[in-house]
Amino acid sequence: MPATKQSDHDRLETALKEIRSSVKGAFIKWGYQEYSTIMLSVVETAGELARAIMLYEFGNGNAGEIRKYALQLADLCIFIMINFYLHGK
């Protein structure tokens, strides 16, 4: 394998670092959110992600949009986990 090519482990670590950084910023910006609010955002963001993937697959989109919405969706899913651990529900 060439030295410039990332291993799967390296890709995973890179993604996790990006998610960790993003969720910290989002939590500072938005703070605690009720589950109902988070779920509305999850559904909306999942739809945006699906649209971005569809556009990319058919040649009218870009990978940056997929990354953007995937990261937003990851933030929201982690918010759910934060609620669970902070409030036990």
N, C-alpha and C positions, 0 to 999 in steps of 0.2 A: 504494500500500500504506500503511495507517495506520502511524503512528510506533510504536504499541504492539505491533504484530505482528512477531514475530521472522522473519528470513529463514531459509532452509534452512541457510545458512552459520552463522548465529548459533546455531541449534538444535544443529548439529553441534559447534560450539565448546563450548557449554554441556554437552553430553553427554560430550565428551572430558575436560573439566575435572572433571566428576563422577566419571568412571571413573578418572582419574589420582589423584584424592584417595582414592577408595575402595580402589584397589589398593595404594596406599602403606600405608594403615591395615591392610589384610589381610596384607600381606607382613610388616609389623612384628609383627602378632599371631601369624601362623602360621609365618613364616620359610620356609626351603627345604623343599619337599615333593617326594617321589619322583613320577615320572610315574604310577605305578599308583595312588597315593593321589589325585592330582589327577583322574585319569580317572574314578575312582569318584564323586568329587564332581561332576564335569561331568555324568555321566549322571543322578545324582540331581537336580541343580539344573535340568537341561534338562527333566526330568519335571515338576518343580514349576512351571517356567515354562509348560510346555504346559498344565498343569492350570489355572494362573492365567488364561491366555489363554482357554481354553475356558469357564471360569466367567464371565469378563468378557463374552465374546461372547454367552453365553446369559442374561445379566442377573443372575447371582448372585455376581459378583465385583467387584473394583475395580481401577482402573488402578494404584494404589499397589503391589499385589502383583506386577503385571507388571513394574513398574519395579524393585522389590526383587530379583526373581529374575533379571531381565536384567542388572542390575548385578553380582550375585554370579557369574553365568555369565561376564561380561566379565572379572571379576577372575581367575577360574580360567583362562581362555584366555590372559590375560597372564602368569600364573604359568608356563604351558607355555613361552611365549616367553622368560621370564626364565631358566628352566632351560636352554633351548637356548643362550642367549647366555652364561650363567655357566659352563656345563659342556660346551658344544660337543656336546651329544647331544640 
